[in-house]
């Protein structure tokens, strides 16, 4: 029986601990650990919020998935936007963000506001215009986002009802 390694993960993938002269293992042949403090803020943005990538084509070589965090400052609303062909799943970590969209399923267009709490999930279908709001005057809202595309697709819109906007 062998003795477990002193540091978890040590010894399981010795090729991950290469010397500087050795080539790195290909991105798609190993697991990736993205630490909370290492999220990438160089991603598509919308006014009123900040997105941080954890899992993307650039950070880990993903081909069909993007995942990261969004922070919405206190008393702030994002710009109206959609995420192109991406399906988007949202998990509320902290705060009480509200998600606003236009619903025309009943014939007349009405604005719908989803009020959320930590632990809630929201699904945003492709091309659906929406915005995030944080009505709390003191605390930011933080959500984790997963998208069905490799990068954070964001199409900013002039308004919530701007349907039929051409893709750029």
C-alpha positions as CSV (number, residue, x, y, z in Angstrom):
1,X,0.0,0.0,0.0
2,X,1.4,3.4,-1.0
3,X,1.5,6.4,1.3
4,X,-0.8,9.3,0.1
5,X,1.0,12.4,-1.1
6,X,1.6,15.2,1.5
7,X,0.0,17.8,-0.8
8,X,-3.4,16.9,-2.4
9,X,-2.9,16.4,-6.1
10,X,0.8,15.9,-5.9
11,X,2.1,12.8,-7.6
12,X,-1.1,12.2,-9.6
13,X,0.0,14.4,-12.6
14,X,3.8,14.7,-12.4
15,X,3.8,16.3,-15.9
16,X,2.0,19.4,-14.5
17,X,5.0,20.2,-12.4
18,X,7.5,20.7,-15.2
19,X,10.7,22.7,-15.2
20,X,10.8,26.0,-17.1
21,X,12.7,24.3,-20.0
22,X,10.1,21.6,-20.6
23,X,7.0,22.3,-22.8
24,X,3.7,22.7,-21.0
25,X,1.1,19.9,-21.3
26,X,-1.6,20.7,-23.9
27,X,-4.6,22.7,-22.4
28,X,-7.1,20.0,-23.3
29,X,-5.1,17.0,-21.8
30,X,-5.4,18.0,-18.1
31,X,-7.6,19.5,-15.4
32,X,-7.4,23.2,-14.6
33,X,-7.7,24.8,-11.2
34,X,-8.7,28.4,-11.5
35,X,-8.3,30.1,-8.2
36,X,-10.8,32.8,-7.0
37,X,-8.1,35.5,-7.2
38,X,-7.0,34.5,-10.8
39,X,-10.2,35.3,-12.7
40,X,-9.7,37.2,-16.0
41,X,-11.4,40.6,-16.2
42,X,-10.4,41.0,-19.8
43,X,-13.8,39.9,-21.2
44,X,-16.9,41.3,-22.9
45,X,-18.5,43.9,-20.6
46,X,-21.8,45.7,-20.2
47,X,-22.2,49.0,-18.5
48,X,-23.1,48.8,-14.8
49,X,-21.4,45.4,-14.2
50,X,-18.1,43.6,-14.3
51,X,-17.6,40.1,-15.8
52,X,-14.7,37.9,-14.8
53,X,-13.9,34.7,-16.8
54,X,-12.8,31.5,-15.0
55,X,-13.3,28.9,-17.8
56,X,-13.0,30.0,-21.4
57,X,-11.2,29.2,-24.6
58,X,-8.5,31.6,-23.7
59,X,-8.0,30.6,-20.0
60,X,-8.3,26.8,-20.3
61,X,-8.9,25.9,-23.9
62,X,-12.6,25.2,-23.5
63,X,-14.5,24.7,-26.8
64,X,-18.1,24.8,-25.9
65,X,-18.4,26.4,-22.5
66,X,-17.7,29.7,-20.7
67,X,-18.0,30.2,-17.0
68,X,-17.3,33.1,-14.7
69,X,-18.6,35.7,-12.3
70,X,-20.5,38.9,-12.7
71,X,-20.5,41.6,-10.0
72,X,-23.2,44.3,-10.0
73,X,-22.4,47.3,-7.8
74,X,-24.9,48.6,-5.3
75,X,-27.8,50.6,-6.7
76,X,-26.8,49.8,-10.2
77,X,-28.5,48.5,-13.4
78,X,-26.6,47.0,-16.3
79,X,-27.2,48.2,-19.9
80,X,-29.7,46.2,-21.9
81,X,-28.1,43.3,-23.7
82,X,-28.4,39.7,-24.9
83,X,-25.9,36.9,-25.3
84,X,-26.3,35.9,-28.9
85,X,-26.6,32.2,-29.5
86,X,-25.5,31.4,-25.9
87,X,-27.7,29.7,-23.5
88,X,-26.9,31.3,-20.1
89,X,-27.3,29.8,-16.6
90,X,-27.0,32.0,-13.6
91,X,-26.5,31.1,-10.0
92,X,-26.9,33.8,-7.4
93,X,-24.0,33.8,-4.9
94,X,-24.8,36.9,-2.9
95,X,-27.2,39.9,-2.9
96,X,-30.6,40.1,-4.4
97,X,-30.1,40.9,-8.1
98,X,-33.1,41.4,-10.3
99,X,-33.3,40.2,-13.9
100,X,-35.6,42.3,-16.2
101,X,-36.9,41.2,-19.6
102,X,-39.8,42.0,-22.0
103,X,-42.4,39.2,-22.2
104,X,-44.7,39.3,-25.3
105,X,-46.1,35.7,-24.8
106,X,-49.5,37.1,-23.8
107,X,-49.9,39.3,-26.8
108,X,-49.0,42.7,-25.3
109,X,-45.4,43.4,-24.3
110,X,-44.9,43.7,-20.6
111,X,-41.8,44.2,-18.5
112,X,-41.1,41.2,-16.2
113,X,-38.8,41.5,-13.1
114,X,-37.4,38.3,-11.5
115,X,-36.4,39.1,-7.9
116,X,-33.7,36.6,-6.8
117,X,-31.9,35.5,-3.6
118,X,-28.7,33.6,-2.9
119,X,-29.0,30.0,-4.0
120,X,-31.5,30.8,-6.9
121,X,-30.9,30.0,-10.5
122,X,-32.0,31.9,-13.7
123,X,-31.9,30.6,-17.3
124,X,-31.5,33.1,-20.1
125,X,-32.4,31.7,-23.6
126,X,-30.3,32.8,-26.6
127,X,-31.0,36.3,-28.1
128,X,-33.4,37.3,-25.2
129,X,-32.8,41.0,-24.4
130,X,-32.5,41.6,-20.6
131,X,-30.7,43.5,-17.9
132,X,-29.5,42.9,-14.4
133,X,-30.2,45.3,-11.6
134,X,-29.0,45.5,-8.0
135,X,-31.4,47.6,-6.0
136,X,-29.5,47.2,-2.8
137,X,-28.0,50.6,-1.8
138,X,-25.1,49.1,0.1
139,X,-24.0,45.6,-1.1
140,X,-22.9,44.3,-4.5
141,X,-24.6,41.3,-6.0
142,X,-22.4,38.4,-7.2
143,X,-23.5,35.7,-9.6
144,X,-21.8,32.7,-11.2
145,X,-22.5,32.4,-14.9
146,X,-22.2,29.4,-17.3
147,X,-22.7,29.8,-21.1
148,X,-23.0,27.3,-23.9
149,X,-20.4,29.2,-26.0
150,X,-16.7,29.3,-25.6
151,X,-16.5,33.0,-24.8
152,X,-18.7,35.5,-23.1
153,X,-20.9,36.7,-25.9
154,X,-22.4,40.1,-25.1
155,X,-24.5,42.2,-27.5
156,X,-25.3,45.6,-25.9
157,X,-28.6,47.1,-27.0
158,X,-30.1,50.6,-27.1
159,X,-33.1,49.4,-25.1
160,X,-34.8,46.3,-23.6
161,X,-37.3,46.1,-26.5
162,X,-34.7,46.3,-29.2
163,X,-35.6,43.1,-30.9
164,X,-34.3,42.3,-34.4
165,X,-31.0,44.2,-33.9
166,X,-28.5,43.0,-36.4
167,X,-25.5,41.0,-35.0
168,X,-22.1,42.6,-35.3
